[in-house]
Amino acid sequence: MQSARRPHDDPAGDVVRWAAFSCLLVPVVLVVYGTSFGGAAVATLGLVAVTAACRAMLRYSEKAERAALVLAEDRLPPGRRRRHSRAGSGPGGRGCHTSGGTSPED
């Protein structure tokens, strides 16, 4: 079930939201089960630091993936830039044509 306010799929954002929720929930549970406020605060700071580092790495990897896709698309010849269609890929779906109508395996 998807939320109506988020039209796009953002798995990294979902991970960060759950991590932020745990950063709030864990100290409460620790205090309820008898840990001191100082210990819960240290645990919270550690969780916040790990969450921030993971968020930064997730965003960096998303940015690198988008850049790689753009670079790969720019390297294609102008006639081969198709995003979703495999039209014209030829027999067997290989996408290459040989002269004489024979395949390399023949």
FENSULUR-V503934 format. One record per residue. RES is the residue in three letters. SS is DSSP state (2 for helix, 1 for strand, 0 for the rest). OMEGA is omega in whole degrees, 0 to 359 (* if undefined). Layout:
res = {RES & RES}
ss = {SS & SS}
omega = {OMEGA & OMEGA}
This chain:
res = {MET & GLN & SER & ALA & ARG & ARG & PRO & HIS & ASP & ASP & PRO & ALA & GLY & ASP & VAL & VAL & ARG & TRP & ALA & ALA & PHE & SER & CYS & LEU & LEU & VAL & PRO & VAL & VAL & LEU & VAL & VAL & TYR & GLY & THR & SER & PHE & GLY & GLY & ALA & ALA & VAL & ALA & THR & LEU & GLY & LEU & VAL & ALA & VAL & THR & ALA & ALA & CYS & ARG & ALA & MET & LEU & ARG & TYR & SER & GLU & LYS & ALA & GLU & ARG & ALA & ALA & LEU & VAL & LEU & ALA & GLU & ASP & ARG & LEU & PRO & PRO & GLY & ARG & ARG & ARG & ARG & HIS & SER & ARG & ALA & GLY & SER & GLY & PRO & GLY & GLY & ARG & GLY & CYS & HIS & THR & SER & GLY & GLY & THR & SER & PRO & GLU & ASP}
ss = {0 & 0 & 0 & 0 & 0 & 0 & 0 & 0 & 0 & 0 & 2 & 2 & 2 & 2 & 2 & 2 & 2 & 2 & 2 & 2 & 2 & 2 & 2 & 2 & 2 & 2 & 2 & 2 & 2 & 2 & 2 & 2 & 0 & 0 & 0 & 0 & 2 & 2 & 2 & 2 & 2 & 2 & 2 & 2 & 2 & 2 & 2 & 2 & 2 & 2 & 2 & 2 & 2 & 2 & 2 & 2 & 2 & 2 & 2 & 2 & 2 & 2 & 2 & 2 & 2 & 2 & 2 & 2 & 2 & 2 & 2 & 2 & 2 & 2 & 2 & 0 & 0 & 2 & 2 & 2 & 0 & 0 & 0 & 0 & 0 & 0 & 0 & 0 & 0 & 0 & 2 & 2 & 2 & 0 & 0 & 0 & 0 & 0 & 2 & 2 & 2 & 0 & 0 & 0 & 0 & 0}
omega = {182 & 179 & 181 & 183 & 178 & 182 & 181 & 180 & 182 & 182 & 179 & 177 & 177 & 179 & 181 & 178 & 178 & 178 & 178 & 176 & 180 & 177 & 177 & 185 & 185 & 180 & 178 & 180 & 179 & 180 & 180 & 181 & 168 & 177 & 179 & 178 & 178 & 178 & 178 & 178 & 178 & 177 & 178 & 179 & 177 & 179 & 178 & 179 & 179 & 179 & 179 & 179 & 179 & 178 & 180 & 179 & 177 & 180 & 178 & 181 & 176 & 179 & 179 & 179 & 178 & 179 & 179 & 179 & 179 & 179 & 179 & 179 & 179 & 181 & 180 & 174 & 185 & 181 & 185 & 183 & 177 & 183 & 190 & 186 & 174 & 181 & 178 & 182 & 175 & 182 & 178 & 178 & 182 & 179 & 178 & 181 & 177 & 179 & 179 & 176 & 178 & 178 & 180 & 182 & 183 & *}
